[in-house]
Amino acid sequence: MALSGLQIFKVLPKTNCKDCGYATCMAFALQLAAGKAELGACPHLAPEVAATLAEVSAPAVRRVEFGPASAPLVIGEDTVLYRHEKRFEHKPVLAARLDDSTSDADVGRVMRTLRDQSFERVGDVLRIGAVVVASCDAATLAERSRRVVEDTACAVILQSDDAAALRAAAEGLSGHRPLLWGAARDGFEAIAEIAVDHALPLVVKGSSLDVLAELGRRCLGMGLAQVVLDPLVATLRDALTAQVLLRRAAVRDRDKNLGFPIIASPYLLPGGALLKTVFAAVLIAKYAGIVVVDDLDPGHVLPLLALSQGLYTDPQRPMMVDEGLYPIGDPGPASPVLLTTNFSLTYYTVAGEIENSKVPAWLLVMDVEGQSVLTAWAAGKFVPEAIGPFVTRSGVAERVSRKQLIIPGYVANIRNELEEELDGWEVVVGAREAADIPRFLKTRAEAGR
């Protein structure tokens, strides 16, 4: 059972020292009870109290790590059903799949794709993070998993119903901490013992929540806390239902036997490639920690990675870039100066379109706490009395020979007032849409403006 804020407060030091970042111990206790504060923020807890609170304040969905120690993948650690309540913690891992039907030639193609395929979006590099190597043949499982480690930066998920094959492959991946996938009700002990012996995370699979709860209980009884649940399903409806019920059991009911992240296999559901990508998107949105796909077409992979990135950003902390003056395309003193805000999506979209124009330019990025242009303007943060001092302190005047500032077209109404704030500067109204920036800059360059 979770403790209330008052119950937590009773065991705190009650010094109101503020070392935790909160004004009082009561405030810290309330935030801890709500899952919005970290227990480690209080440096004055007695060890026995810390141990008790750690147990009751643990996230509803346990943290699971797998992959190389130098760059482990992390899933789970969630405490809420809905993103707006707090945030979703760790982006789902997109995993490719190799099985006995994959030819050696196709294995080579997959390895090249995993090595070369990446996407940069709003400052993040997005890529497939893991490979499921599935086989009941020990030699195949061991050889292909070693190849994944040697040829890619991906983590390995070993899938087999053969405990001996799993053990041999796991022993050959020392230091890379594979995730073991294959523990069903039948033969559970043999595979679970491998996880115990090598301190590895384990996937348990079952066709009902009762079976998964039983296996979760057995794992905890063996000291296995890093567990992933595989609800065996045949349709999208069953998959969605299972994942929602599992998260509710973990968060609302605090059922420790089901408080683990979920692995989803939309590639097994009936339908074509596009429909399976839609299924994967649905399961990402509803709690999957690992999503296994068998189509590496970038037209299918990128939307799933972008969806994960968007859902798993903190809604209370907008993605933003640093304020400053950014040169794009080796600009000189006569190059144009454009102004925008520091919302990451805005910055990278505008910067990308300036690059597409092939016109070297200076991009002034103003800190508006990560808001877009219109949002910041409506909030009174992207207004002449704030922009004027920013342009002055940016030092752009020392970099250019022509004091001409191009502002976003959507805030054309601030032009005259901004010119009054910026002594000696001409303010030009630019494109309304980022896609129109290349034509706007090229037209002005051709006209010598």
VEXZA-132084 format. One record per residue (C-alpha): residue number from 1; x, y, z. Coordinates in Angstrom, 3 decimals. Layout:
N
node nr->NUM; xx->X; yy->Y; zz->Z
...
# end
This chain:
449
node nr->1; xx->0.000; yy->0.000; zz->0.000
node nr->2; xx->1.220; yy->3.498; zz->-0.804
node nr->3; xx->1.677; yy->5.894; zz->2.092
node nr->4; xx->-0.067; yy->9.241; zz->2.316
node nr->5; xx->1.851; yy->12.486; zz->2.579
node nr->6; xx->1.038; yy->12.717; zz->6.301
node nr->7; xx->2.290; yy->9.181; zz->6.951
node nr->8; xx->5.556; yy->9.962; zz->5.167
node nr->9; xx->5.897; yy->13.262; zz->7.046
node nr->10; xx->5.763; yy->11.431; zz->10.394
node nr->11; xx->9.051; yy->9.620; zz->9.655
node nr->12; xx->10.897; yy->12.588; zz->8.141
node nr->13; xx->13.445; yy->14.637; zz->10.178
node nr->14; xx->10.986; yy->17.599; zz->10.360
node nr->15; xx->13.837; yy->20.133; zz->10.307
node nr->16; xx->12.529; yy->22.114; zz->7.316
node nr->17; xx->16.158; yy->22.458; zz->6.220
node nr->18; xx->15.201; yy->22.917; zz->2.546
node nr->19; xx->18.090; yy->20.677; zz->1.420
node nr->20; xx->15.563; yy->18.638; zz->-0.578
node nr->21; xx->14.540; yy->21.693; zz->-2.582
node nr->22; xx->11.179; yy->22.155; zz->-0.852
node nr->23; xx->10.266; yy->24.786; zz->1.705
node nr->24; xx->9.133; yy->22.329; zz->4.380
node nr->25; xx->9.300; yy->18.625; zz->5.197
node nr->26; xx->5.539; yy->18.476; zz->4.762
node nr->27; xx->5.810; yy->19.836; zz->1.218
node nr->28; xx->8.455; yy->17.242; zz->0.426
node nr->29; xx->6.304; yy->14.468; zz->1.934
node nr->30; xx->3.289; yy->15.482; zz->-0.170
node nr->31; xx->5.369; yy->15.549; zz->-3.348
node nr->32; xx->6.938; yy->12.193; zz->-2.513
node nr->33; xx->3.514; yy->10.651; zz->-1.932
node nr->34; xx->2.365; yy->12.019; zz->-5.300
node nr->35; xx->5.392; yy->10.546; zz->-7.038
node nr->36; xx->6.683; yy->13.994; zz->-7.977
node nr->37; xx->9.798; yy->14.017; zz->-5.770
node nr->38; xx->12.774; yy->11.685; zz->-5.444
node nr->39; xx->13.496; yy->10.023; zz->-2.103
node nr->40; xx->17.225; yy->10.692; zz->-2.495
node nr->41; xx->16.580; yy->14.430; zz->-2.386
node nr->42; xx->16.513; yy->14.247; zz->1.437
node nr->43; xx->20.085; yy->13.699; zz->2.703
node nr->44; xx->19.088; yy->13.346; zz->6.368
node nr->45; xx->16.988; yy->10.163; zz->6.391
node nr->46; xx->17.994; yy->7.367; zz->8.754
node nr->47; xx->18.960; yy->4.215; zz->6.785
node nr->48; xx->16.044; yy->2.161; zz->8.088
node nr->49; xx->13.579; yy->4.934; zz->7.251
node nr->50; xx->15.086; yy->5.340; zz->3.796
node nr->51; xx->14.720; yy->1.600; zz->3.179
node nr->52; xx->11.049; yy->1.639; zz->4.197
node nr->53; xx->10.226; yy->4.710; zz->2.134
node nr->54; xx->12.134; yy->3.349; zz->-0.842
node nr->55; xx->9.838; yy->0.357; zz->-0.874
node nr->56; xx->6.605; yy->2.323; zz->-0.649
node nr->57; xx->7.721; yy->5.122; zz->-2.975
node nr->58; xx->9.098; yy->2.800; zz->-5.663
node nr->59; xx->7.604; yy->3.452; zz->-9.099
node nr->60; xx->4.526; yy->1.423; zz->-9.918
node nr->61; xx->6.263; yy->0.004; zz->-12.984
node nr->62; xx->9.730; yy->-1.231; zz->-12.078
node nr->63; xx->12.869; yy->-0.025; zz->-13.839
node nr->64; xx->14.506; yy->-2.521; zz->-16.189
node nr->65; xx->17.930; yy->-2.110; zz->-17.806
node nr->66; xx->19.499; yy->-4.225; zz->-20.523
node nr->67; xx->22.262; yy->-3.868; zz->-23.074
node nr->68; xx->25.934; yy->-2.949; zz->-22.664
node nr->69; xx->26.962; yy->-1.406; zz->-19.349
node nr->70; xx->28.445; yy->1.587; zz->-21.179
node nr->71; xx->25.084; yy->2.532; zz->-22.729
node nr->72; xx->22.220; yy->0.498; zz->-21.217
node nr->73; xx->18.660; yy->0.815; zz->-22.461
node nr->74; xx->16.165; yy->1.702; zz->-19.725
node nr->75; xx->12.435; yy->1.013; zz->-19.724
node nr->76; xx->9.714; yy->1.156; zz->-17.081
node nr->77; xx->9.874; yy->3.333; zz->-13.966
node nr->78; xx->6.462; yy->4.846; zz->-14.727
node nr->79; xx->4.056; yy->6.034; zz->-12.045
node nr->80; xx->1.038; yy->7.351; zz->-13.970
node nr->81; xx->-1.640; yy->6.269; zz->-16.416
node nr->82; xx->-1.737; yy->9.522; zz->-18.342
node nr->83; xx->1.145; yy->11.664; zz->-19.529
node nr->84; xx->-0.374; yy->14.935; zz->-18.306
node nr->85; xx->-0.470; yy->13.631; zz->-14.713
node nr->86; xx->3.319; yy->13.760; zz->-14.551
node nr->87; xx->5.226; yy->12.302; zz->-17.513
node nr->88; xx->6.125; yy->9.007; zz->-19.126
node nr->89; xx->9.676; yy->8.192; zz->-18.117
node nr->90; xx->11.594; yy->6.275; zz->-20.789
node nr->91; xx->10.982; yy->6.123; zz->-24.510
node nr->92; xx->9.950; yy->2.678; zz->-25.783
node nr->93; xx->12.762; yy->0.668; zz->-27.354
node nr->94; xx->12.121; yy->-0.202; zz->-30.978
node nr->95; xx->13.565; yy->-3.656; zz->-31.681
node nr->96; xx->14.272; yy->-5.408; zz->-34.985
node nr->97; xx->13.939; yy->-9.180; zz->-35.236
node nr->98; xx->16.020; yy->-12.063; zz->-36.583
node nr->99; xx->14.641; yy->-15.614; zz->-36.461
node nr->100; xx->15.231; yy->-18.986; zz->-38.091
node nr->101; xx->13.425; yy->-17.833; zz->-41.233
node nr->102; xx->15.934; yy->-14.999; zz->-41.719
node nr->103; xx->18.563; yy->-15.986; zz->-44.293
node nr->104; xx->22.227; yy->-15.200; zz->-43.839
node nr->105; xx->21.977; yy->-12.650; zz->-46.647
node nr->106; xx->19.060; yy->-10.964; zz->-44.903
node nr->107; xx->20.993; yy->-10.957; zz->-41.636
node nr->108; xx->23.740; yy->-8.978; zz->-43.369
node nr->109; xx->21.180; yy->-6.540; zz->-44.760
node nr->110; xx->19.636; yy->-6.044; zz->-41.331
node nr->111; xx->23.064; yy->-5.462; zz->-39.778
node nr->112; xx->23.867; yy->-2.773; zz->-42.371
node nr->113; xx->20.512; yy->-1.105; zz->-41.843
node nr->114; xx->20.883; yy->-1.049; zz->-38.075
node nr->115; xx->24.396; yy->0.333; zz->-38.376
node nr->116; xx->23.567; yy->3.065; zz->-40.885
node nr->117; xx->19.955; yy->4.031; zz->-40.219
node nr->118; xx->19.472; yy->6.990; zz->-37.879
node nr->119; xx->17.338; yy->10.110; zz->-37.868
node nr->120; xx->18.038; yy->13.499; zz->-36.325
node nr->121; xx->14.924; yy->15.219; zz->-35.031
node nr->122; xx->14.830; yy->18.346; zz->-32.861
node nr->123; xx->18.326; yy->17.677; zz->-31.613
node nr->124; xx->17.879; yy->13.972; zz->-30.808
node nr->125; xx->19.346; yy->11.101; zz->-32.796
node nr->126; xx->16.654; yy->8.441; zz->-33.166
node nr->127; xx->17.354; yy->4.818; zz->-34.102
node nr->128; xx->16.344; yy->1.231; zz->-33.473
node nr->129; xx->17.787; yy->0.283; zz->-30.095
node nr->130; xx->17.691; yy->-3.506; zz->-29.881
node nr->131; xx->17.607; yy->-6.718; zz->-31.882
node nr->132; xx->15.567; yy->-9.788; zz->-30.993
node nr->133; xx->17.560; yy->-12.873; zz->-31.930
node nr->134; xx->15.125; yy->-15.797; zz->-31.911
node nr->135; xx->16.070; yy->-19.446; zz->-32.393
node nr->136; xx->15.869; yy->-22.826; zz->-30.706
node nr->137; xx->19.239; yy->-23.743; zz->-32.202
node nr->138; xx->22.000; yy->-22.926; zz->-29.725
node nr->139; xx->24.653; yy->-22.306; zz->-32.370
node nr->140; xx->22.444; yy->-19.962; zz->-34.385
node nr->141; xx->21.355; yy->-18.044; zz->-31.295
node nr->142; xx->24.931; yy->-17.603; zz->-30.087
node nr->143; xx->26.448; yy->-16.724; zz->-33.482
node nr->144; xx->23.806; yy->-14.175; zz->-34.478
node nr->145; xx->23.726; yy->-12.502; zz->-31.076
node nr->146; xx->27.506; yy->-12.091; zz->-31.174
node nr->147; xx->27.181; yy->-10.585; zz->-34.633
node nr->148; xx->24.660; yy->-8.034; zz->-33.393
node nr->149; xx->27.118; yy->-6.982; zz->-30.684
node nr->150; xx->30.068; yy->-6.798; zz->-33.079
node nr->151; xx->28.329; yy->-5.121; zz->-36.033
node nr->152; xx->25.881; yy->-2.713; zz->-34.362
node nr->153; xx->25.420; yy->-0.590; zz->-31.266
node nr->154; xx->22.150; yy->-2.378; zz->-30.459
node nr->155; xx->21.247; yy->-4.276; zz->-27.306
node nr->156; xx->20.402; yy->-7.965; zz->-27.651
node nr->157; xx->17.158; yy->-9.708; zz->-26.734
node nr->158; xx->17.596; yy->-13.488; zz->-26.741
node nr->159; xx->14.363; yy->-15.350; zz->-27.517
node nr->160; xx->14.089; yy->-19.122; zz->-27.218
node nr->161; xx->12.062; yy->-21.801; zz->-25.465
node nr->162; xx->15.245; yy->-23.847; zz->-25.098
node nr->163; xx->16.894; yy->-23.041; zz->-21.771
node nr->164; xx->20.209; yy->-24.596; zz->-22.800
node nr->165; xx->20.378; yy->-22.438; zz->-25.939
node nr->166; xx->19.586; yy->-19.323; zz->-23.924
node nr->167; xx->22.238; yy->-20.117; zz->-21.343
node nr->168; xx->24.947; yy->-20.725; zz->-23.957
node nr->169; xx->24.129; yy->-17.511; zz->-25.837
node nr->170; xx->23.943; yy->-15.452; zz->-22.634
node nr->171; xx->27.319; yy->-16.738; zz->-21.469
node nr->172; xx->28.812; yy->-15.629; zz->-24.774
node nr->173; xx->27.610; yy->-12.052; zz->-24.267
node nr->174; xx->29.463; yy->-11.214; zz->-21.067
node nr->175; xx->29.268; yy->-7.497; zz->-20.373
node nr->176; xx->26.413; yy->-6.894; zz->-22.816
node nr->177; xx->23.546; yy->-7.890; zz->-20.500
node nr->178; xx->21.018; yy->-9.387; zz->-22.915
node nr->179; xx->17.331; yy->-9.577; zz->-22.105
node nr->180; xx->16.158; yy->-13.200; zz->-21.903
node nr->181; xx->12.787; yy->-13.919; zz->-23.531
node nr->182; xx->11.108; yy->-17.271; zz->-23.203
node nr->183; xx->9.922; yy->-17.924; zz->-19.657
node nr->184; xx->6.401; yy->-19.339; zz->-19.809
node nr->185; xx->4.559; yy->-21.235; zz->-17.073
node nr->186; xx->5.945; yy->-24.514; zz->-18.437
node nr->187; xx->9.704; yy->-24.643; zz->-18.040
node nr->188; xx->9.804; yy->-21.402; zz->-16.061
node nr->189; xx->12.397; yy->-22.490; zz->-13.507
node nr->190; xx->15.055; yy->-23.487; zz->-16.040
node nr->191; xx->15.017; yy->-20.121; zz->-17.803
node nr->192; xx->14.542; yy->-18.095; zz->-14.617
node nr->193; xx->17.622; yy->-19.760; zz->-13.135
node nr->194; xx->19.709; yy->-18.426; zz->-16.037
node nr->195; xx->18.530; yy->-14.893; zz->-15.215
node nr->196; xx->19.407; yy->-15.443; zz->-11.550
node nr->197; xx->22.811; yy->-16.981; zz->-12.279
node nr->198; xx->23.885; yy->-14.171; zz->-14.617
node nr->199; xx->21.899; yy->-11.280; zz->-13.078
node nr->200; xx->19.974; yy->-10.732; zz->-16.302
node nr->201; xx->16.520; yy->-9.238; zz->-16.924
node nr->202; xx->13.819; yy->-11.689; zz->-17.938
node nr->203; xx->10.704; yy->-11.661; zz->-20.128
node nr->204; xx->7.834; yy->-13.797; zz->-18.853
node nr->205; xx->4.945; yy->-14.644; zz->-21.138
node nr->206; xx->1.371; yy->-15.670; zz->-20.508
node nr->207; xx->-2.001; yy->-15.643; zz->-22.233
node nr->208; xx->-3.828; yy->-14.054; zz->-19.297
node nr->209; xx->-3.197; yy->-11.536; zz->-16.539
node nr->210; xx->-3.562; yy->-14.305; zz->-13.970
node nr->211; xx->-0.707; yy->-16.254; zz->-15.552
node nr->212; xx->1.458; yy->-13.141; zz->-15.802
node nr->213; xx->0.738; yy->-12.282; zz->-12.163
node nr->214; xx->1.708; yy->-15.804; zz->-11.112
node nr->215; xx->4.977; yy->-15.588; zz->-13.049
node nr->216; xx->5.662; yy->-12.111; zz->-11.700
node nr->217; xx->5.176; yy->-13.392; zz->-8.157
node nr->218; xx->7.512; yy->-16.305; zz->-8.791
node nr->219; xx->10.164; yy->-13.970; zz->-10.203
node nr->220; xx->10.020; yy->-11.713; zz->-7.150
node nr->221; xx->10.242; yy->-14.774; zz->-4.929
node nr->222; xx->13.484; yy->-15.718; zz->-6.671
node nr->223; xx->14.883; yy->-12.198; zz->-6.272
node nr->224; xx->14.261; yy->-11.245; zz->-9.902
node nr->225; xx->13.058; yy->-7.641; zz->-9.907
node nr->226; xx->13.988; yy->-6.762; zz->-13.499
node nr->227; xx->11.153; yy->-8.426; zz->-15.370
node nr->228; xx->9.281; yy->-7.638; zz->-18.590
node nr->229; xx->5.754; yy->-8.916; zz->-19.309
node nr->230; xx->4.717; yy->-10.455; zz->-22.633
node nr->231; xx->0.919; yy->-10.760; zz->-22.860
node nr->232; xx->0.310; yy->-13.352; zz->-25.571
node nr->233; xx->-2.445; yy->-11.954; zz->-27.807
node nr->234; xx->-3.908; yy->-12.572; zz->-31.256
node nr->235; xx->-5.552; yy->-9.244; zz->-32.132
node nr->236; xx->-4.941; yy->-5.542; zz->-31.638
node nr->237; xx->-7.998; yy->-5.358; zz->-29.403
node nr->238; xx->-6.583; yy->-8.046; zz->-27.133
node nr->239; xx->-3.149; yy->-6.400; zz->-27.118
node nr->240; xx->-4.534; yy->-2.967; zz->-26.253
node nr->241; xx->-6.814; yy->-4.393; zz->-23.578
node nr->242; xx->-3.992; yy->-6.364; zz->-21.988
node nr->243; xx->-1.590; yy->-3.423; zz->-21.911
node nr->244; xx->-4.156; yy->-1.044; zz->-20.423
node nr->245; xx->-5.188; yy->-3.559; zz->-17.765
node nr->246; xx->-1.558; yy->-4.259; zz->-16.875
node nr->247; xx->-0.803; yy->-0.560; zz->-16.389
node nr->248; xx->-3.961; yy->-0.074; zz->-14.327
node nr->249; xx->-3.074; yy->-3.043; zz->-12.139
node nr->250; xx->0.392; yy->-1.594; zz->-11.554
node nr->251; xx->-0.573; yy->2.059; zz->-11.003
node nr->252; xx->-4.064; yy->1.970; zz->-9.500
node nr->253; xx->-3.951; yy->-1.336; zz->-7.661
node nr->254; xx->-0.204; yy->-1.262; zz->-6.844
node nr->255; xx->-0.030; yy->-4.947; zz->-7.789
node nr->256; xx->3.690; yy->-5.669; zz->-7.502
node nr->257; xx->3.300; yy->-8.952; zz->-9.359
node nr->258; xx->2.249; yy->-6.995; zz->-12.467
node nr->259; xx->4.322; yy->-3.850; zz->-11.881
node nr->260; xx->6.698; yy->-4.419; zz->-14.795
node nr->261; xx->7.172; yy->-2.929; zz->-18.276
node nr->262; xx->5.608; yy->-4.627; zz->-21.304
node nr->263; xx->7.012; yy->-6.000; zz->-24.554
node nr->264; xx->4.710; yy->-5.856; zz->-27.595
node nr->265; xx->4.930; yy->-7.740; zz->-30.907
node nr->266; xx->2.675; yy->-5.949; zz->-33.409
node nr->267; xx->4.415; yy->-7.785; zz->-36.272
node nr->268; xx->2.510; yy->-10.923; zz->-35.185
node nr->269; xx->-0.893; yy->-9.276; zz->-35.600
node nr->270; xx->-2.813; yy->-9.836; zz->-38.855
node nr->271; xx->-2.502; yy->-7.176; zz->-41.540
node nr->272; xx->-0.130; yy->-5.621; zz->-44.033
node nr->273; xx->3.039; yy->-3.657; zz->-43.314
node nr->274; xx->1.295; yy->-0.283; zz->-43.019
node nr->275; xx->-1.415; yy->-1.647; zz->-40.734
node nr->276; xx->1.194; yy->-3.268; zz->-38.482
node nr->277; xx->2.959; yy->0.080; zz->-38.189
node nr->278; xx->-0.351; yy->1.610; zz->-37.101
node nr->279; xx->-0.723; yy->-1.209; zz->-34.553
node nr->280; xx->2.788; yy->-0.476; zz->-33.270
node nr->281; xx->1.883; yy->3.195; zz->-32.865
node nr->282; xx->-1.209; yy->2.288; zz->-30.831
node nr->283; xx->0.822; yy->0.065; zz->-28.506
node nr->284; xx->3.510; yy->2.723; zz->-28.087
node nr->285; xx->0.823; yy->5.184; zz->-27.054
node nr->286; xx->-0.582; yy->2.680; zz->-24.561
node nr->287; xx->2.390; yy->1.664; zz->-22.496
node nr->288; xx->4.631; yy->-0.709; zz->-24.467
node nr->289; xx->8.215; yy->-0.519; zz->-23.186
node nr->290; xx->9.655; yy->-2.545; zz->-26.072
node nr->291; xx->8.054; yy->-2.784; zz->-29.516
node nr->292; xx->9.279; yy->-5.517; zz->-31.868
node nr->293; xx->8.996; yy->-4.797; zz->-35.606
node nr->294; xx->9.989; yy->-6.783; zz->-38.681
node nr->295; xx->9.901; yy->-3.932; zz->-41.212
node nr->296; xx->12.943; yy->-1.652; zz->-41.264
node nr->297; xx->11.657; yy->0.623; zz->-44.034
node nr->298; xx->12.493; yy->4.155; zz->-42.824
node nr->299; xx->9.003; yy->5.248; zz->-43.838
node nr->300; xx->7.688; yy->2.952; zz->-41.111
node nr->301; xx->10.491; yy->3.264; zz->-38.568
node nr->302; xx->10.767; yy->7.067; zz->-38.392
node nr->303; xx->7.077; yy->7.736; zz->-37.549
node nr->304; xx->7.289; yy->5.266; zz->-34.658
node nr->305; xx->10.486; yy->6.814; zz->-33.327
node nr->306; xx->9.067; yy->10.334; zz->-33.667
node nr->307; xx->5.861; yy->9.302; zz->-31.880
node nr->308; xx->7.892; yy->7.842; zz->-29.024
node nr->309; xx->9.969; yy->10.997; zz->-28.794
node nr->310; xx->6.885; yy->13.196; zz->-28.641
node nr->311; xx->4.996; yy->11.117; zz->-26.073
node nr->312; xx->7.952; yy->10.665; zz->-23.775
node nr->313; xx->9.070; yy->14.267; zz->-23.441
node nr->314; xx->8.156; yy->15.926; zz->-20.153
node nr->315; xx->4.994; yy->18.004; zz->-20.763
node nr->316; xx->6.052; yy->20.317; zz->-17.929
node nr->317; xx->9.483; yy->20.926; zz->-19.475
node nr->318; xx->9.291; yy->21.939; zz->-23.131
node nr->319; xx->12.142; yy->20.847; zz->-25.337
node nr->320; xx->14.348; yy->23.855; zz->-25.895
node nr->321; xx->17.718; yy->24.970; zz->-27.194
node nr->322; xx->20.071; yy->27.508; zz->-25.679
node nr->323; xx->19.548; yy->31.175; zz->-26.306
node nr->324; xx->22.113; yy->32.739; zz->-28.588
node nr->325; xx->23.294; yy->33.677; zz->-32.061
node nr->326; xx->23.642; yy->30.714; zz->-34.426
node nr->327; xx->25.575; yy->30.974; zz->-37.712
node nr->328; xx->24.078; yy->28.875; zz->-40.519
node nr->329; xx->26.022; yy->28.300; zz->-43.718
node nr->330; xx->29.117; yy->30.410; zz->-42.870
node nr->331; xx->27.433; yy->33.847; zz->-42.818
node nr->332; xx->29.338; yy->37.118; zz->-43.154
node nr->333; xx->28.732; yy->40.760; zz->-42.224
node nr->334; xx->26.214; yy->41.234; zz->-45.049
node nr->335; xx->24.217; yy->38.100; zz->-44.312
node nr->336; xx->20.592; yy->38.379; zz->-43.156
node nr->337; xx->19.630; yy->38.088; zz->-39.487
node nr->338; xx->16.502; yy->36.108; zz->-38.585
node nr->339; xx->14.774; yy->35.914; zz->-35.202
node nr->340; xx->12.940; yy->32.975; zz->-33.635
node nr->341; xx->12.255; yy->31.352; zz->-30.259
node nr->342; xx->14.060; yy->28.538; zz->-28.453
node nr->343; xx->11.353; yy->25.866; zz->-28.701
node nr->344; xx->13.325; yy->22.951; zz->-30.165
node nr->345; xx->10.844; yy->22.097; zz->-32.894
node nr->346; xx->10.692; yy->25.751; zz->-33.965
node nr->347; xx->14.469; yy->26.144; zz->-33.938
node nr->348; xx->15.277; yy->22.991; zz->-35.889
node nr->349; xx->12.517; yy->23.623; zz->-38.414
node nr->350; xx->13.645; yy->27.203; zz->-39.056
node nr->351; xx->17.340; yy->26.285; zz->-39.093
node nr->352; xx->16.648; yy->23.431; zz->-41.507
node nr->353; xx->14.777; yy->25.686; zz->-43.913
node nr->354; xx->17.557; yy->28.292; zz->-43.792
node nr->355; xx->20.021; yy->25.529; zz->-44.697
node nr->356; xx->17.736; yy->24.444; zz->-47.536
node nr->357; xx->17.773; yy->27.984; zz->-48.927
node nr->358; xx->21.578; yy->27.861; zz->-49.377
node nr->359; xx->21.623; yy->31.490; zz->-48.215
node nr->360; xx->24.107; yy->31.967; zz->-45.322
node nr->361; xx->22.369; yy->33.663; zz->-42.417
node nr->362; xx->22.510; yy->34.489; zz->-38.722
node nr->363; xx->19.727; yy->32.997; zz->-36.594
node nr->364; xx->18.925; yy->34.770; zz->-33.337
node nr->365; xx->17.292; yy->32.351; zz->-30.894
node nr->366; xx->15.558; yy->34.005; zz->-27.945
node nr->367; xx->14.850; yy->32.223; zz->-24.668
node nr->368; xx->11.079; yy->32.186; zz->-24.109
node nr->369; xx->11.087; yy->29.102; zz->-21.865
node nr->370; xx->10.699; yy->26.706; zz->-24.769
node nr->371; xx->7.539; yy->28.170; zz->-26.286
node nr->372; xx->6.700; yy->28.566; zz->-29.962
node nr->373; xx->6.519; yy->31.991; zz->-31.592
node nr->374; xx->2.773; yy->32.571; zz->-31.282
node nr->375; xx->2.529; yy->31.000; zz->-27.833
node nr->376; xx->5.379; yy->33.158; zz->-26.537
node nr->377; xx->3.890; yy->36.276; zz->-28.114
node nr->378; xx->0.480; yy->35.560; zz->-26.547
node nr->379; xx->2.187; yy->35.005; zz->-23.172
node nr->380; xx->3.951; yy->38.359; zz->-23.373
node nr->381; xx->7.424; yy->36.804; zz->-23.693
node nr->382; xx->8.114; yy->37.430; zz->-27.392
node nr->383; xx->7.297; yy->41.113; zz->-27.457
node nr->384; xx->9.282; yy->44.235; zz->-28.412
node nr->385; xx->10.246; yy->45.245; zz->-24.862
node nr->386; xx->11.794; yy->41.779; zz->-24.355
node nr->387; xx->13.199; yy->41.285; zz->-27.863
node nr->388; xx->15.011; yy->44.652; zz->-27.913
node nr->389; xx->17.300; yy->43.945; zz->-24.924
node nr->390; xx->17.924; yy->40.403; zz->-26.181
node nr->391; xx->19.108; yy->41.613; zz->-29.604
node nr->392; xx->21.387; yy->44.135; zz->-27.903
node nr->393; xx->23.017; yy->41.633; zz->-25.556
node nr->394; xx->23.344; yy->38.957; zz->-28.268
node nr->395; xx->26.246; yy->40.862; zz->-29.849
node nr->396; xx->24.837; yy->40.466; zz->-33.346
node nr->397; xx->25.365; yy->44.176; zz->-34.035
node nr->398; xx->29.134; yy->43.601; zz->-33.924
node nr->399; xx->28.858; yy->40.763; zz->-36.466
node nr->400; xx->26.887; yy->42.500; zz->-39.222
node nr->401; xx->27.346; yy->45.580; zz->-41.360
node nr->402; xx->23.634; yy->46.024; zz->-42.011
node nr->403; xx->21.281; yy->46.317; zz->-39.062
node nr->404; xx->18.295; yy->44.542; zz->-40.492
node nr->405; xx->16.259; yy->42.057; zz->-38.417
node nr->406; xx->13.822; yy->39.607; zz->-40.009
node nr->407; xx->10.983; yy->38.628; zz->-37.674
node nr->408; xx->8.453; yy->35.777; zz->-38.102
node nr->409; xx->5.514; yy->36.747; zz->-40.282
node nr->410; xx->2.991; yy->35.680; zz->-37.651
node nr->411; xx->4.085; yy->38.544; zz->-35.369
node nr->412; xx->4.127; yy->41.230; zz->-38.051
node nr->413; xx->2.124; yy->43.476; zz->-35.722
node nr->414; xx->5.166; yy->44.083; zz->-33.483
node nr->415; xx->7.300; yy->45.510; zz->-36.311
node nr->416; xx->6.866; yy->49.240; zz->-35.674
node nr->417; xx->7.168; yy->48.997; zz->-31.904
node nr->418; xx->10.250; yy->46.785; zz->-32.224
node nr->419; xx->11.932; yy->49.351; zz->-34.478
node nr->420; xx->11.403; yy->51.901; zz->-31.720
node nr->421; xx->13.080; yy->49.527; zz->-29.246
node nr->422; xx->16.015; yy->48.808; zz->-31.569
node nr->423; xx->17.700; yy->52.102; zz->-32.343
node nr->424; xx->19.185; yy->52.071; zz->-35.824
node nr->425; xx->17.700; yy->48.716; zz->-36.837
node nr->426; xx->15.295; yy->48.061; zz->-39.694
node nr->427; xx->12.732; yy->45.375; zz->-38.871
node nr->428; xx->11.554; yy->43.259; zz->-41.797
node nr->429; xx->8.518; yy->40.980; zz->-41.697
node nr->430; xx->9.546; yy->37.525; zz->-42.847
node nr->431; xx->7.716; yy->34.396; zz->-43.953
node nr->432; xx->4.708; yy->33.196; zz->-41.993
node nr->433; xx->5.445; yy->29.521; zz->-42.538
node nr->434; xx->8.869; yy->27.920; zz->-42.152
node nr->435; xx->8.456; yy->26.181; zz->-45.509
node nr->436; xx->8.405; yy->29.610; zz->-47.190
node nr->437; xx->11.754; yy->30.698; zz->-45.705
node nr->438; xx->13.922; yy->29.422; zz->-48.613
node nr->439; xx->11.926; yy->31.336; zz->-51.223
node nr->440; xx->11.847; yy->34.428; zz->-49.007
node nr->441; xx->15.630; yy->34.433; zz->-48.493
node nr->442; xx->16.444; yy->33.613; zz->-52.128
node nr->443; xx->14.164; yy->36.395; zz->-53.394
node nr->444; xx->15.812; yy->38.937; zz->-51.098
node nr->445; xx->19.297; yy->37.719; zz->-51.991
node nr->446; xx->18.590; yy->38.017; zz->-55.719
node nr->447; xx->17.253; yy->41.543; zz->-55.164
node nr->448; xx->20.366; yy->42.464; zz->-53.160
node nr->449; xx->18.394; yy->43.129; zz->-49.990
# end
